[in-house]
Amino acid sequence: MSPVIPKRSTGIALMLAAGLCWSLGGIIVRKLTLTDTWEIVFWRALFMSAFLGILLLALRGRGAVASVRAIGLAGAISSVCLAAQIYFFILALSHTTAANTFVLMSISPLLAALVGLLFLREKVTWHTWLAIAFALGGIVIMFGEGLGTGRWLGNAFALCVPLGYACQILFVRKVQGAAGKAPDLMPTVFVGALFAMTPALFLGWPFDATGQDVLLLAIMGCVQLGMGCWLMTLAVPHLRAAEMGLLALTETILAPVWVWLGTGESPSGAALGGGLLIVGALAANGLASLRLDRAS
């Protein structure tokens, strides 16, 4: 197989498309009549695992099963972290606004940097420290607003998503360090969907979803999650990490817009101010990182 020749325009298009897919999560959840978290997670993870399983078989044929078996212990733990993120995402949207959920989730790169510092002794640049400080200020503003409106619990669930992501990245890098190369992410994501689906099957039974709910959750599992993750893996060979982080903010920006257009739900002034502080810090950190990457 010939090596992939990086094409920046292709990578940008793929990553923007991935962000667009991910941004649909909030509006889909708001359109559901189903309220049981376990059942929502089950259907979403079921369709996600089916989509990725078919994709693995189509792309790798007989090697698909071997690639799943090869993820190892660190890969399995990474999959558990992903499954936890699936649960916390639904819990967050059930207890706070879509804007709060997606903005607080967006600090994933900053938490991943801190985890890398603590456990892998990776250097954190000065501009990332500055971004963490500004993002922390935004989080304090949003939680202060949440205490008055009862949304603090949803905000806490939303923060658990990037925490799970940081732990996932930690174990992915452990796999990379042991293998000497980047791990195969698609089988890990597939197993994560199975891990999310299994307990939800038993805890969500008997199911009450309507046909419309199942259709919406099929779109959520196949398009919002499955397609979004696949497009991201296709973008990886073409872009720097800093570019991917910047383009991923498409999800953070668009998700509240779709919910506002579809349901009229809008963030409060305090949440908007805190959110702008966080997104601005992430964008500035990404641009600074990209400038350093290009210089080196």
C-alpha positions, 0 to 999 in steps of 0.5 A: 500500500502506498503511503498517504500524501498529506493534502491540507485542503482535504484534511480541512474539509474532512475535519470540518465535516467531522465537526458538523456531524458531531454538532448534531448531538444536541438538537437530536437529543432535544427532539427525542421524546425518550428521557431514560438515559440508559435506553438513549445510550443503548440505541445510540451505541448500538447503531454506532457499533453497527456502523463501525463494525460494517465499516471495519469489515468493508475496509479490512475484510478478514483483518477486522477481527484481528484488529479488534483483538489487537487493541490490548489492555491499554486499548480496552481501558481506552475504550472504557473511557470512551464509553464513559464519555458517551454516558456523561454526554447524554447526562449533561444534555439532560441537566443543562443547556446544549451551549454549556455542554458543548463549551465545557466539553471543548476543554478536552485538549487542555485537560489532555495536556495536563494529564500528559504532564502528570503521567507522561512528563510531556512539556506544557507550553506557556501559551497552553498554561495561559489558555488553561487559566482563562478556560478555568475562569470561564468554567468558574463563571459558568458554574456560578451561573449554574448554582443559581439555575440548578444547572450545576449538575449538568455542568459537572457531567459535561466536565466529565466528558473531557476528563474521560477523553484525557484518560483515553488519550493517556492510554492511547499514548501508552499503546503508542509508546509500547508499539513505537507507532500510532495505534489503530483507533477505529477498533478501539472506538468500536469496542468503546461503543460495545462497552457502552451498549452492554450495561445499558441493554440490561439497565434500560430494559424494558424499552419505551422508544418510539419509532421516531426516537429509534430513527433519531438515535440511528442518525445519532449513532451512525452519522453524529458519532460513527461518521464523525469519528471516521472522518476525523481518522481520515483527516489525521494524516493530512493535518497537524494536531493544532489544526485539528484542535482548531477545526474541532471548535466547529462542533462547539460553535454550531451545536448551540446554534442548531439547538437555538434554531430548532427549539429556541434554547439559548444560553444565559448572559453568564454562560455566554460570557464564560463560553466565549472566554473558553472558546477564545482561550482554545482558539488562541492556544491552537493558533499559537501551537500551529505557529510553533509547529510551522516554525519547527 
